[in-house]
Amino acid sequence: MGIVVIMSIEEKRSLEIMLRRIGGQVNGISKMINDDKGCEAVMTQVMAAVSSLKSVGRTVLADATCNVPKEESTKLLKRFL
C-alpha cells in the first residue's frame, strides 16, 4: 500500500492553501500563454509554480519520514530528494 501521511488539521489546511495558490498560478500561466505573453514571463511563472509544488512535496515528505522507521525514511529520502 505505501506509507500513510498523517498530518494535523492545521498542516492539512496549510497545504490546501498552498495547493489552491498553485492552482491559481497554473491558471495564470495558461492565461499568459493564451494571451501570447513572452517566454521569459511565462517561464518565470512556471518556475514559481514548480518551486511551490516542491515545497508541498517537501512538507509531505517531512511528515511521512517522521512517522516511519529509519530504514523506510532513508528509502523515501533517496527516492524523492
PLY file of the C-alpha trace (Angstrom):
ply
format ascii 1.0
element vertex 81
property float x
property float y
property float z
element edge 80
property int vertex1
property int vertex2
end_header
0.00 0.00 0.00
2.66 2.52 0.89
3.39 4.96 3.64
0.44 6.86 5.03
0.86 10.58 5.61
-0.64 11.61 8.94
-1.00 15.38 9.32
-2.69 17.65 11.78
-5.71 19.66 10.71
-3.54 22.80 10.65
-0.94 21.14 8.41
-3.66 19.97 6.02
-5.18 23.46 5.91
-1.78 24.98 5.19
-1.17 22.53 2.35
-4.66 23.12 0.96
-3.99 26.86 0.85
-0.68 26.26 -0.88
-2.31 23.93 -3.42
-5.06 26.44 -4.18
-2.42 29.10 -4.73
-0.55 26.75 -7.08
-3.78 26.13 -8.97
-4.13 29.88 -9.38
-0.56 30.09 -10.63
-1.23 27.36 -13.20
-4.40 29.09 -14.37
-2.43 32.32 -14.67
0.21 30.56 -16.76
-2.48 29.22 -19.06
-3.91 32.71 -19.47
-0.45 34.13 -20.18
0.09 31.54 -22.92
-3.35 32.26 -24.41
-2.53 35.99 -24.31
0.77 35.35 -26.12
2.95 36.63 -23.27
6.70 36.35 -23.70
8.70 33.24 -22.93
10.62 34.85 -20.06
7.44 35.99 -18.30
5.77 32.60 -18.73
8.85 30.68 -17.60
9.18 32.89 -14.53
5.68 31.88 -13.50
6.31 28.21 -14.37
9.39 28.18 -12.17
7.45 29.82 -9.34
4.76 27.12 -9.59
7.39 24.36 -9.68
9.04 25.83 -6.59
5.68 25.91 -4.80
5.00 22.28 -5.72
8.43 21.29 -4.42
7.59 23.00 -1.16
4.39 20.97 -0.87
6.35 17.81 -1.65
8.96 18.58 0.99
6.23 19.15 3.57
4.54 15.84 2.76
7.87 14.02 2.73
8.94 15.54 6.05
5.71 14.40 7.64
5.99 10.91 6.18
9.59 10.43 7.28
8.70 11.34 10.87
6.20 8.51 11.06
8.21 5.55 9.73
11.23 3.53 10.79
14.62 4.96 9.83
15.13 2.43 7.02
11.86 3.45 5.33
12.66 7.11 5.90
16.03 6.69 4.19
14.36 4.98 1.20
11.86 7.82 0.86
14.52 10.49 1.05
16.74 8.76 -1.51
13.82 8.29 -3.87
12.41 11.81 -3.75
15.36 14.09 -2.97
0 1
1 2
2 3
3 4
4 5
5 6
6 7
7 8
8 9
9 10
10 11
11 12
12 13
13 14
14 15
15 16
16 17
17 18
18 19
19 20
20 21
21 22
22 23
23 24
24 25
25 26
26 27
27 28
28 29
29 30
30 31
31 32
32 33
33 34
34 35
35 36
36 37
37 38
38 39
39 40
40 41
41 42
42 43
43 44
44 45
45 46
46 47
47 48
48 49
49 50
50 51
51 52
52 53
53 54
54 55
55 56
56 57
57 58
58 59
59 60
60 61
61 62
62 63
63 64
64 65
65 66
66 67
67 68
68 69
69 70
70 71
71 72
72 73
73 74
74 75
75 76
76 77
77 78
78 79
79 80
